[in-house]
Amino acid sequence: MNDKPTINYGLEGIYVDESSISKVDGQNGKLWYRGYAIEELARQSNFEEVTYLLLKGRLPSRKEYDDFTKKLKERRELPGDIKDLIRKMAPTAHPMDVMRTAASMLVMFDNDPSNREGDETTEKVISLVAKLPTIAAATGRFREKKDYIPPDNNLGHSANFLYMLTGNKPNEFESKLIDLMFILHAEHSTNASTFSVLVTASTLADIYSATTTGIGTLKGPLHGGADEAALSMMNAIGDPSNTEKYIEEALEGKKRIMGFGHRVYKTYDPRAKIVRSYLEESLTKEPSDEVKRLLQIALIAEKMMIDKLGKTKGIWPNIDFFAGPLYRVLGIDSHLFTPIFVASRMSGWGAHIIEYWQNNKLVRPLEWYTGSLDLPYVPMNNR
Ligand SMILES: CC(C)(COP(=O)(O)OP(=O)(O)OC[C@H]1O[C@@H](n2cnc3c(N)ncnc32)[C@H](O)[C@@H]1OP(=O)(O)O)[C@@H](O)C(=O)NCCC(=O)NCCS
């Protein structure tokens, strides 16, 4: 027998590729998309421009931006069969299951899904980026037995999503909040879902298969599903005065506090800081009692966790902790948090697929076998 190799469980600490898409500096709590600091993009850019940046590697000129946003708008609408599928599934299935199935069905409306020639992959990514918010919004509407709202091409990408979901045209602040969440979730290097997308893409399966894989991976509460799980914890806490007791007991019971900790960030997630600052700003704009209560709970929990685990174990708030309260400012139901993450992360997934296919290599890691060898086969009747 050979000596057992070092096994990096969860691929922790393993480099799987080179990439120029984003850099996460986990020690210093910094994040850049294509070299631009996330704080700058959150403050000055918008989701359409960020998507262009991720997919093409540079910021667009005015003309490139206009052409790109026009294309996104033209592709927002869904085929009727997909709306029918969503209508059937939405009342009972979790919105992430609806999204995964509807995204998978998009392959039927592409007459050459495996074509990777020229700009074909980028074009397919743009279509997916355009349609996934419509799928998420339709899912939210049909869940509540409301009518489908078609896209409004006078609205920007994420403001239109909010409109298709709620039926109300968002004001400037609401448009900024939803766009912020789209920007902040758009990309995050080789996280679990992006890696899973690349595993599927590495087999040269089509982009719809890769996207479906990504949605399935993002669903889990240790990854994208943490935003919904964190809000559900805040609701279980109920009143801010219960927060300390709840967190103490959860930690004593070795439970994980959702929205804290990260494989790469061992300090405050820079995206969480940005979301937190906008949440504080929303308190100046007549917030609901629910939002005030959630933020109070969040701030008590944040302080406790940083005191108990931040400085000792490097467990700090991540973006998913404050995302829920911010979505509640916009009146978005918690089941739709992760679908919004999908709609946004499609840009990052797409950028990685485009990059990976330039130098494709089938993903095939090894595992160390610990079972038996050469066992005698006993026919079934003799067992
Ligand atoms: C994200 C996450 C999976 C990363 O974890 P990881 O790098 O694999 O680290 P581990 O799971 O090995 O945890 C290391 C230690 O920290 C503890 N820990 C990690 N996250 C914790 C959390 N959110 N609450 C309480 N303890 C936590 C673990 O219990 C473990 O403690 P131990 O050493 O005493 O056994 C983890 O922090 C987590 O489960 N967080 C909650 C889910 C979440 O918010 N996910 C969104 C990420 S953006």
The ligand as a Gaussian input file, in Angstrom:
#p B3LYP/6-31G(d) Opt

LIG

0 1
 C      -19.440000      28.824000       5.621000
 C      -18.902000      27.667000       6.453000
 C      -19.485000      26.340000       5.905000
 C      -17.391000      27.654000       6.304000
 O      -16.921000      26.743000       7.170000
 P      -15.496000      26.009000       7.082000
 O      -14.461000      26.876000       6.540000
 O      -15.709000      24.701000       6.384000
 O      -15.197000      25.797000       8.593000
 P      -15.741000      24.630000       9.471000
 O      -17.101000      24.193000       9.081000
 O      -14.674000      23.567000       9.480000
 O      -15.811000      25.343000      10.907000
 C      -14.660000      25.657000      11.679000
 C      -15.089000      25.870000      13.123000
 O      -15.881000      27.042000      13.211000
 C      -17.182000      26.752000      13.672000
 N      -18.135000      27.536000      12.889000
 C      -18.040000      27.821000      11.576000
 N      -19.086000      28.572000      11.195000
 C      -19.847000      28.751000      12.286000
 C      -21.067000      29.413000      12.522000
 N      -21.708000      30.055000      11.522000
 N      -21.582000      29.409000      13.745000
 C      -20.951000      28.769000      14.757000
 N      -19.781000      28.102000      14.596000
 C      -19.245000      28.100000      13.373000
 C      -17.367000      25.266000      13.417000
 O      -18.320000      24.701000      14.294000
 C      -15.969000      24.763000      13.665000
 O      -15.767000      24.695000      15.057000
 P      -14.810000      23.563000      15.710000
 O      -13.443000      23.875000      15.177000
 O      -14.954000      23.788000      17.165000
 O      -15.334000      22.254000      15.212000
 C      -19.297000      27.830000       7.944000
 O      -18.720000      28.995000       8.485000
 C      -20.797000      27.830000       8.143000
 O      -21.404000      26.750000       8.220000
 N      -21.440000      29.037000       8.218000
 C      -22.869000      29.148000       8.340000
 C      -23.507000      29.092000       6.959000
 C      -23.261000      30.357000       6.181000
 O      -23.471000      31.445000       6.661000
 N      -22.897000      30.160000       4.913000
 C      -22.724000      31.263000       3.981000
 C      -21.305000      31.443000       3.614000
 S      -21.144000      32.889000       2.594000

